[in-house]
């Protein structure tokens, strides 16, 4: 009983394994039929470009062979018909010649020899082209008539040697009548042969025209297919890739993969470009974050100086509260505790602003007020301005429209421009920040100007290059303006610089307002439809 139970368990486990294997294979087959991408987008099977090239080659070979064969057959038929026409003309010519000599002989104008030679030549042609004549009429009857015609000529020659008599004259008349009857029948064969060869010639010429028209039509369709392949599968897709590359050159992040994915070379290329841009964005974010952290390091001295005041106030107030606690009444103690809380909140606000700026977060494109962004950035840099003894003159035009962008990234750009202006401004100097409408409609402009020595002409066109810096070693990475330019380009804007020697430099940031979101890379609009 135990042995039977063990066997039953083993059989049950084996059956379960087989069932699981069968289900796994079925699921794998269904998934392969569905053919899904990683994000759930179905892949539509269609001919690849390579398959189209092979197809074009095969179709061109088949079409060329078919047209060549059809034209070859029709040319052969027409050539054969021309030979038949020539044969019919030869038949008529020789038959008429034979009849002509026969009538001259009967009339006594010629010797019988000419007539016999003509009929032999005619008979030889008929025998040589026996099969050709058989394609159009009963050639055996024709041969029989020609032979009979020759015998009658021989009989007529023989009778002419006899002395004239009524019986001889009657035979001559009978032979002449038979000769006329045979000559008419032979002539009718010639006419029939000529008519039928002419009809065959016209029919084959019509067939040649049909083949020519059909060949032209199919060649036209084939050319349309090639044009369709070039325009819709190659040129249109390549133009979209070029358009996508142009968008990338301006720094805009546009989704390249279409909504409907095909399994072909161009979809593979699009996927590779999409993956390349994701990697590029990842590296760009790393560079941007590292530059942001360096800016945080630059701000640390100002933050430390700014934190020193509330910490000193907290320390002094705490010591006073500790030493004079019993001498103070309840209201004084509450005021001191309130001062401690206020100074602690002030310190926490300073640290929180710095941490919010330094925190690595996901890019969020939203409608924001450009004046608020510039004001918050100026507050963030306020400690550094105080530490350097530099005054910032901020001018904001009223009723500015909102823009569509990432607040944190824009703060990073404006902070970089302010810190750069601060580096070239002496203690007691000032920098100017203007926020206003742009000269172009649907754009706002932020200008950050310093009054330093300006940028030399020979390095002006290099300032946006990555890792290019004029600062001393350890004080600059050369990534600030490059990263800033990339961020502004993602927002569909532009950053430019103007400088004058000994009079200062002005950086101008131009950003589109929310009335034209299509020009903003943050919308992630697709660069094209289906391939």
Secondary structure as UniProt FT lines:
FT   HELIX           2..34
FT   TURN            38..39
FT   STRAND          42..44
FT   HELIX           49..107
FT   HELIX           112..128
FT   HELIX           130..134
FT   TURN            135..136
FT   HELIX           139..159
FT   TURN            160..161
FT   HELIX           166..228
FT   HELIX           229..235
FT   HELIX           236..249
FT   TURN            250..251
FT   STRAND          261..262
FT   HELIX           265..323
FT   TURN            325..327
FT   HELIX           330..358
FT   STRAND          366..368
FT   HELIX           370..380
FT   HELIX           382..388
FT   STRAND          391..396
FT   STRAND          403..405
FT   HELIX           407..423
FT   TURN            427..428
FT   STRAND          430..437
FT   TURN            441..442
FT   STRAND          443..449
FT   HELIX           457..460
FT   TURN            461..464
FT   TURN            466..467
FT   TURN            473..474
FT   HELIX           480..490
FT   TURN            491..492
FT   STRAND          494..500
FT   TURN            501..503
FT   STRAND          504..513
FT   HELIX           514..519
FT   HELIX           521..523
//
